[in-house]
Amino acid sequence: MTQNQQAGSRSGRGRGSPGPVSRWILHRMNARVNRKIRRGRDRVMGMDVLILNTVGRRSEQPRESPLAWFADGENAWLIVASGGDNRHPDWYLNLMAHPERASIELPGREPLPVTPHRLDGSDLEQAWQRIITAQPRYAKYQSKSDREYPVVRLTPR
């Protein structure tokens, strides 16, 4: 690990992480999308969306993240931990740190407690093929990243 990488990890911001202005803009955009989902809008940019409710892994404060989802049978949802840099998104790290406190909100519905399960092996391969068939942009995003995007199955508790 280089000194820059070590310094980046100590500061909590790695190379390519958003700065305070970018994070403020992202927070405002997410809040706007969340309001639309709560009012019943079910698609954004041609994708089905939900709100993932987690708690911060360190702060334990409530967090809300609008995310695209893909059907996995009748009563399960797949979400992809994609992102703009080479580290996992905060919502994914929060979800894995406190899986027992996760819930989702589908458009116009009350929160539903869910259990997350990170896919691997053939389950991951099959899910990934369904995801990139439905939304080829994910294959493009993945090709530009040094990390493998986790795919998480959410099932009702």
MODASUL-V324210 format. One record per backbone hydrogen bond with DSSP energy under -0.5 kcal/mol. CO is the residue of the C=O (numbers start at 1). NH is the residue of the N-H. E is the energy in kcal/mol with one decimal. If there is no record, write none. Layout:
# MODASUL-V324210
co->{CO | CO}
nh->{NH | NH}
e->{E | E}
This chain:
# MODASUL-V324210
co->{2 | 3 | 4 | 5 | 6 | 7 | 8 | 8 | 12 | 14 | 19 | 20 | 21 | 22 | 23 | 24 | 25 | 26 | 27 | 28 | 29 | 30 | 31 | 32 | 33 | 34 | 35 | 36 | 37 | 37 | 42 | 44 | 47 | 48 | 49 | 50 | 50 | 51 | 51 | 52 | 52 | 53 | 54 | 56 | 61 | 63 | 65 | 67 | 70 | 75 | 76 | 77 | 78 | 79 | 80 | 89 | 89 | 90 | 91 | 92 | 93 | 94 | 98 | 99 | 102 | 103 | 104 | 105 | 106 | 112 | 113 | 114 | 115 | 117 | 120 | 120 | 121 | 122 | 123 | 124 | 125 | 126 | 127 | 128 | 129 | 130 | 131 | 135 | 136 | 136 | 137 | 138 | 139 | 140 | 141 | 142 | 150 | 151 | 152 | 152 | 153 | 153 | 154 | 155}
nh->{6 | 7 | 8 | 9 | 10 | 11 | 12 | 13 | 14 | 17 | 23 | 24 | 25 | 26 | 27 | 28 | 29 | 30 | 31 | 32 | 33 | 34 | 35 | 36 | 37 | 38 | 39 | 41 | 40 | 108 | 49 | 47 | 44 | 69 | 107 | 52 | 67 | 53 | 105 | 54 | 65 | 103 | 63 | 60 | 56 | 54 | 52 | 50 | 78 | 156 | 72 | 154 | 70 | 152 | 82 | 92 | 93 | 94 | 95 | 96 | 97 | 98 | 101 | 102 | 114 | 53 | 112 | 51 | 109 | 104 | 157 | 116 | 155 | 153 | 123 | 124 | 125 | 126 | 127 | 128 | 129 | 130 | 131 | 132 | 133 | 134 | 135 | 138 | 139 | 140 | 141 | 142 | 143 | 144 | 144 | 145 | 81 | 119 | 79 | 154 | 117 | 155 | 77 | 115}
e->{-2.5 | -2.9 | -2.6 | -2.3 | -2.2 | -2.0 | -0.6 | -1.1 | -0.5 | -2.2 | -2.6 | -2.0 | -2.4 | -2.6 | -2.5 | -2.2 | -2.6 | -2.8 | -2.2 | -1.9 | -2.4 | -2.8 | -2.0 | -1.8 | -2.5 | -2.6 | -1.4 | -2.6 | -1.8 | -1.6 | -1.8 | -1.8 | -2.4 | -1.9 | -0.5 | -0.5 | -2.8 | -0.6 | -2.1 | -0.6 | -2.2 | -1.8 | -2.9 | -1.5 | -2.7 | -2.2 | -3.0 | -2.2 | -2.9 | -0.7 | -2.0 | -3.2 | -1.9 | -2.8 | -1.8 | -0.5 | -1.9 | -2.8 | -2.4 | -2.5 | -1.7 | -2.0 | -1.7 | -1.3 | -1.8 | -3.4 | -2.9 | -2.2 | -2.6 | -2.3 | -2.1 | -0.5 | -1.9 | -2.9 | -1.0 | -1.1 | -2.2 | -2.7 | -2.3 | -3.1 | -2.1 | -1.8 | -2.5 | -2.8 | -1.5 | -2.0 | -2.9 | -2.1 | -0.9 | -1.4 | -2.6 | -2.8 | -2.0 | -0.8 | -1.1 | -1.7 | -2.8 | -2.9 | -2.3 | -0.5 | -1.7 | -0.5 | -2.1 | -3.1}
